Amino acid sequence: MFGCPSSTHGPSTCFYTHVIKPDGDVDAAVKAFNAYAEAAKNSKKHRVVSHSYNASTRELISIETMEGPEVMQNHIGNCFPAYTKILAAGAEM
C-alpha cells in the first residue's frame, strides 16, 4: 500500500492480482470476484474500486483506494465471504 505523505491517515492505494490456476473454475472465480468487487464498492470510505478480469492471463486484477486505517477492517468484513469463494474456485494471490 502506498500512503499519502501529507496525512498520517490519508488515502492508500492497493494493487493486487489473483491468478486462476489451470484446473480452476473460471466462471465460479469471476462470479465470486464480481461479488467481491460489489462488496468493496459498498464498503465505507472506499474512494476507488477498479476490478477486471484478463482472460488471456487468467488474472483477476484489483486496484482500490481507501481513506483511513479503519477502511481495511470494513473491507475485510464485507468482502471476506466472496474472497473465500474466489480461492475455492482455484485462484491464488
C-alpha positions as CSV (number, residue, x, y, z in Angstrom):
1,M,0.0,0.0,0.0
2,F,1.2,3.5,-0.8
3,G,0.3,6.1,1.9
4,C,-0.4,9.7,1.3
5,P,2.6,11.6,2.6
6,S,0.6,14.7,3.5
7,S,-1.5,12.9,6.1
8,T,-0.9,10.1,8.7
9,H,-4.3,8.6,7.7
10,G,-4.8,9.8,4.2
11,P,-5.7,7.7,1.2
12,S,-3.9,4.5,0.4
13,T,-4.0,2.6,-2.9
14,C,-3.6,-1.1,-3.3
15,F,-2.9,-3.1,-6.5
16,Y,-3.1,-6.9,-6.4
17,T,-3.9,-9.8,-8.6
18,H,-5.1,-13.3,-8.3
19,V,-4.3,-15.9,-11.0
20,I,-6.8,-18.7,-11.7
21,K,-5.0,-22.0,-11.7
22,P,-5.2,-24.1,-14.9
23,D,-7.6,-26.5,-13.1
24,G,-9.6,-23.7,-11.5
25,D,-13.2,-22.9,-12.3
26,V,-13.0,-19.6,-14.3
27,D,-16.8,-19.0,-14.3
28,A,-17.1,-19.5,-10.5
29,A,-14.0,-17.4,-9.8
30,V,-15.2,-14.5,-12.0
31,K,-18.7,-14.7,-10.4
32,A,-17.2,-14.5,-6.9
33,F,-14.8,-11.8,-8.0
34,N,-17.7,-9.7,-9.2
35,A,-19.4,-10.2,-5.8
36,Y,-16.2,-9.2,-4.1
37,A,-16.0,-6.0,-6.2
38,E,-19.6,-5.1,-5.3
39,A,-18.9,-5.6,-1.6
40,A,-15.7,-3.5,-1.9
41,K,-17.7,-0.7,-3.6
42,N,-20.2,-0.8,-0.8
43,S,-17.5,-0.5,1.9
44,K,-17.4,2.8,3.7
45,K,-14.6,5.2,2.6
46,H,-13.6,3.4,-0.5
47,R,-12.7,6.1,-3.0
48,V,-11.9,3.9,-6.0
49,V,-12.7,0.3,-6.7
50,S,-11.4,-0.9,-10.1
51,H,-11.6,-4.6,-10.8
52,S,-11.3,-6.5,-14.0
53,Y,-10.6,-10.0,-15.4
54,N,-7.9,-10.6,-18.0
55,A,-8.9,-13.8,-19.9
56,S,-5.5,-14.2,-21.6
57,T,-3.6,-14.3,-18.4
58,R,-6.4,-15.7,-16.2
59,E,-5.8,-12.8,-13.8
60,L,-8.3,-11.1,-11.5
61,I,-7.0,-7.6,-11.3
62,S,-7.8,-5.2,-8.4
63,I,-6.9,-1.5,-7.8
64,E,-8.5,0.1,-4.7
65,T,-8.1,3.4,-3.0
66,M,-9.1,3.6,0.7
67,E,-9.3,6.6,3.0
68,G,-8.2,5.8,6.6
69,P,-7.0,2.8,8.5
70,E,-10.4,1.6,9.6
71,V,-11.4,1.1,6.0
72,M,-9.5,-2.2,5.7
73,Q,-11.4,-3.7,8.6
74,N,-14.7,-2.6,7.0
75,H,-13.4,-4.0,3.6
76,I,-12.4,-7.4,5.1
77,G,-15.8,-7.7,6.9
78,N,-17.7,-7.0,3.7
79,C,-15.5,-8.9,1.2
80,F,-14.3,-12.0,3.1
81,P,-17.3,-14.2,2.1
82,A,-16.8,-13.6,-1.6
83,Y,-13.0,-13.8,-1.2
84,T,-13.2,-17.4,0.2
85,K,-15.3,-18.3,-2.9
86,I,-12.6,-16.9,-5.2
87,L,-10.0,-19.0,-3.5
88,A,-12.2,-22.1,-3.5
89,A,-12.7,-21.7,-7.3
90,G,-9.0,-22.1,-7.8
91,A,-7.5,-18.7,-7.7
92,E,-4.3,-17.8,-5.8
93,M,-2.8,-14.5,-4.8
